[in-house]
């Protein structure tokens, strides 16, 4: 099992080598049904569940792709894991997960 950490170290483990920067991303487009629900939520307020679900799916897919990249490098863990989002085009957003793949003692 590959370990993930948002810190620079893995508690109780020694980093013996850096394998390199790894990342995983996904680009998602808006869904008409979700847009209609989101539009209604702007009138009454509250969480936009469809978008929350879409972002969670995007984050999980980006993490899975980052882990796959780290495993291909023979890493035991990814440290300094970060996430970022960006608009790619009208109605499309990217979710990116990235960090440093490392070997542990």
N, C-alpha and C positions, 0 to 999 in steps of 0.2 A: 504494500500500500504506500503510495507516494504521499508525503506529508506536505501540507500547505501552511504558511505562516505570513501574517502581515507585518511581522517584525523581521529584523536582520538576522536573527538566529533561530534555532530550534532548541527550546529549553531542554537541558540535560544531554544534548548531543553536540558533537564537535563537527564543524564543517571542515572537510579536508581538501575539497576542490570545488571550483566554480566551473560549471559546464557552459554557462552563457545565459543570455537573456532569452526567455521564452514568452510566447504570447498565444492567445487564442481569441478569435473574434467571430462575430456574426452580425449580419445586417438584416434588419426586419423592416417591413413596410406596414403602414397602418392598414387596418381592416375596416371596411365601411360600417359594419355592425358595431364595432367598438367606437368608431367616430360618432355615430348617432348617440350611443349611450353616453359618451364623454360630453357631447354637446348638451344633453339634458342635465348632466351633473353640474355644468357651469351655471345652470339656472337655480338648482336647489342645493348645491354644495355636496361635499362628501367625497369619499374615496372612489376613484374610477377603477373598479375591480378588473376590467378587461385589460387596461394598460398595466396595472400592477402585475397581473398574471403574465403578460407578454414580456415585461422587463425581467421577471424572475426566470422565465424560460430562456431568455437571451443570456442572462448572467450564467445560468447553469451550463448552457451550451458553450459559452466562451471559456468557462473553467475547464470543462471536459477537453476542449481543444488545446488549452494551455498544458494540461496534464499530459496529453498525448505527445506534445512536442518535447516535454521534459523527459518522458520515458524513452523517446527516441534517442535522446542524448545520454541515456543511462543514469539519469539523476535519481536521487533518493527523496529529494524534497525541492520545493520552490519557496524561496523566502522573498520578503518584501513584495508580496502580492498586492497589486493595485488594480483598480477598475476605472475606466473612463468611458464616456459616451460622446458621440458627436452626430450631428446631422449630416447625412451623406447627400441627400437630395430632398426635395419637397416630399414629405410623408415617409421618409426612410431614415432610420437611425442605426448607428453602429454601436455595439457593446464590445469593449476590448478588455481582456484580462491579461495582465503581464506581471512578470517577476523574474527572479534570478534562479536558475536551476543549479542545484548543488549536490555534491556527494557527501555523505555523512560517514563518520567513523563507526 
